[in-house]
Amino acid sequence: MAVDATTRQRILDAVDAGFDAQLDFTAQMVRFDSTRGNEAAMQEFMAAALRERGYDVDHWKIEVDDIRDMRGFAPVEFVDYAQAYNVVGTLTPRQATGRSLIINGHIDVVPPCDAARWTTPPFEPRIEDGRMYGRGAGDMKSGLAAGIYAIEALKAAGFRPAAPVYLQSVVEEECTGNGALACIQRGYKADGALVPEPFGPSIMRAEVGLMWLCLDIQGDPQHASAAFQNVGANALEKAIHIWPFLKRLETEWNARKADHPVYRDHPHPIRVNLGKLSGGDWVSSVPATARMEVRLGVLEGEDLAQIRQEILDRVAEACAADPYLRDHPPKATFHGFMADGYVLEPGSEIEAAMGRAHEAVFGTPVTSTISSAVTDARYFGLYQDTPSIVYGAVCGQPHGIDEYVELDSLKQATRAYALFIADWCGLEPL
């Protein structure tokens, strides 16, 4: 139920009064290099921060064997989960009268690309011209901090949520989603979920599915001078030969949007991206090995097993067109993302609550968007039958150089979160 005008203003004023502290906390988060395999120190920080704010904290190491057989598991290859920790903070009311809520955000970030090309170092946050720059400032440490400080604003206004709130600080969002899945395995479930990803102050209606593919190619190494004699096989050149066959899937799969109830009007929902290509060990030698890693978007509703087979068939087609690869096909490994797409159907109560909060902050009705990206929202919506809202601040240059979050949009998103939580969960006095 929406809060009255007086309470609403007290909450909004509390968000504004706490915003400097929120930015300081966000900057502390950005200072952690929480790239994959380096997340443990950041999660120690998050666990301590939530304890200080009165949460009951669950801080555990993800064990792959605990989640391997669950629906939504993403295969894990080539990586070590030794530093893969999750943190969940729980706030429990004296008497639950409202609807419970998960606030789920990830602290893992992608590598900074070329750190030398950043204006200032990627893990040294900088505020300039209404923006905070830094890797993860936008995607999505500021969003997770906003969820925390929305609740701090409720406290400052003299309230707390009148239903359990589970603040989830997870890893593996940028590569598998297994962090969110581990929260499900741990038993966390709520009436609704908020994922504060920085796609702007609009409700994400849909997101695509996603797969990662790795091809390991074995060449025939020789001295480079012998290549003209038709001996040897360059593994990197063979990878380059295969790539156009995979890239054509992008055009073919985008053509399928014509029949999709949500994505038919999206200009280009499916991307096939050559993310990594490596090989060779000496300039004057024909490379013996190459590794190609590819991100492949998948339309919501597509069968992932069928998509995997289409990919393998396309690799086989590429090999059939090359005399060497015909006899020496690459090893194909699906590792990382194995994600179904997700659609939030219109008309849900959680969307209505976010709509009321948005309109109170912005003075206009909330809009909806559809995305060619992937978030952890799918886990709650698909595997727990929990309606999941993605709504947030505005991020610039996500995964790029000089990533930033727009601070005015961050404050407005935090204000909307606070009103949304008050509406969805209800309020009880401290």
Disulfide bonds with the S-S distance in Angstrom:
none
